Each structure stands twice: as C-alpha cells, then as structure tokens.
Amino acid sequence: MNFAREMSTLWANWRGDGVRMAANYFAFRGLFKVHSRPLSWLISKWAPFPLMVEVEVSTACNLRCRHCEIGSEIDWGQPPKLMPYDSFLRILDQFPLLVFVDLTGIGEPILNPRFLDMVKEVKRRGIWIEGFDHFGLWDEKVTDFMLDVKFNRIQPSVDGATKETYEFIRERADFDVVCKNLRYLFQQKKERGCHLPTVDFHFIVMDHNEHELVQFVRLVRELAGDQRVGLQFTEVLREFPGIRAKKVPITERHMAEVRAEAKRQRIQVWFNRNSEGRPKADMRQCSAYLMPFTFISGDVVPCCAQNEAGNRPLQIQRAMGNIFQQSFRDIWKGGPYTELRRKMRRGETPDYCEECPVFKAKKSGL
C-alpha cells in the first residue's frame, strides 16, 4: 500500500466531503488489501457481510479497444445491455451498510441514460463512489455534475501518450477530445477549489504502448497542472482468443524508469499486483471476495479479477448466485461462497479463482 497516496486520498475526501466519507474510505482500505495470513483466516472464517460492491451498469461501449473483450468481438450470446434504474436500486437495497460502490463493468457507464441518476442516488445514501472511464464522453456537463455531487474518485483509462498510439489501441476514440475533457476537469477543480473527485489515471501496458510509459507520466502532469494526481500501470490481464493486443510484462526496469520520472513530476505512481516485477501474494491472503462484482444480468461473482478473459459464460457458470433471483444475504451464506472461503482458508484455490492474475493459484492436491 502506498502510504502517501492513501493519506492524500483520505485527506481529499475529508476536506471535500466530510468526516463520514473519509471514514468510508478508511473502512474500504482497511478491508480491501492483502492481509497477513492469520488475519485473512479470521476474516474469512468470520465472513462479515460485504460493505463494498462493484456493479456493472452497461455492457455497451462506443469504442473497440484492442485489449478488451468487446473490442475482440467475442459473442457472449447476448446483445449489449444497459441496467434499468430500478434494478440498480434493488442491488443497493440489499447492502444496507455499504461504504463503497464502484460503477465499473465491461461497458461504458455513461451510455446508460440513468447513469447520473445512479451516481446521485449513491451519494444521497452517503456512500463513497468511484469508477473508470475512457473520458471520450465525459464532457463539460458530466464534469460539472460530478463536481456538484462530489464524486469521490475517477480513474481515466488512457493507454497512450500520443494521438497515434492511443487511437490505434482505442479504435473509434479521439485523443484530442479525451485530453480536452481531462483538462476541463482539472481546470474546474482548481477554479472551484474542489478536492473531489481525486483523479488516478489507469494505463494498460501492451506491445503497442510500452515505449510510451515515461512519456505518459509527463503527459499526466501536463494535463493535471499543479494538482494532485495518481497513475496506475497494469499489464494486460490475459491473452484470450480474439484479443488484438499482446501481453507485455511490467519489469523492474520499467518500474524504475517510471518511478524516477514520476518523482520528478510529483506524481503518485503504482503498479498492479499482476505486474511481473511484483511478487504475487498467497491466495490465503486474498480479500477481494469482500467486494463482490455484480454483472448486468444479476449474476454475482467474487471479484472483478476474472473479467477481461473473454469467457463470460464460464464466469456466469461459476457465479455464486443471481441477485435478481435471490437475496444477496442468501448468496453470501450459500454453498458456493461458503466453499470459496473454506478453500481459501486451507490454502486451496477455488474453481472460480483458478486463473487469477493477481494471487498465487494453488489447485487442490497439488
């Protein structure tokens, strides 16, 4: 955990949205991390009802990115969907003590005509909210709304430092529009004196852009001006059939070069746990299942780590249950979730987690 990043985020939420929102973030970070084995065992045995949830509100997208399931044109057997507002409320209602919501899925959330209403409702309930977005549709209207409701954290997904590279990776995107929208966000934050949302860029490293990592750090500083900004680098999670991007490892050399430039630019930078240069933690230390991921269909999976694998039918087959067909409390106490937690305590790898890109997978009997 990057202490400086966590403290700056905690401070921004306290100053921007009060003590309650800072407490929500503190609870989220306290639970959602790699714990020691004894503490992980206790949490798994105790199985506290989740205080965090990720909800997919769209499987439609206006882009065709080379590293994405949608960009690969994989046939899931179902057309793109937008979650109805009433269905979203049914999900929220089943988590009475929520402190954290992430509205990120495989699609572009802003395409959902009720997305801003969903954000407003989450904030009305006093819940900390974040999301990822490619920022091609995050225009002035959206920015003004997010500043008004005090959206807590946004992670712009930008995978190139130049127009040529970015638009090659994210087909149908416009690099100039993305940069314009980002500049407007930072300008308005400064003019209004807003601490929120905190902005942490997300860059997926692949064969088409690995030469621009250091250059991208400089671009982020140029876009943010003198404001606080963060940046996460992540390897392509998997090379599945149809993917048009090649997985490139983030090595210790990459990390050293990026960190040196980030220090010069005063940018908080970190690398996802799937990076080659970072050792994987034991599966027994995983706490990701405390933040279940709900597909637009209502199917509940333990976390989002198996997304971007090009095999959603298998994910749904291994789902813990469907939140539109039974209560989440019954799902949480049901057989699949109970067995998942039991296997983790024993150091085994649950079926759903066999291809986990983040933690060490150890199948039973091996």
Summary of the structure (lengths in Angstrom):
residues: 366
radius of gyration: 19.6
end to end distance: 30.6
largest distance: 59.7
contacts: 1226
relative contact order: 0.14
helix: 43%
strand: 15%
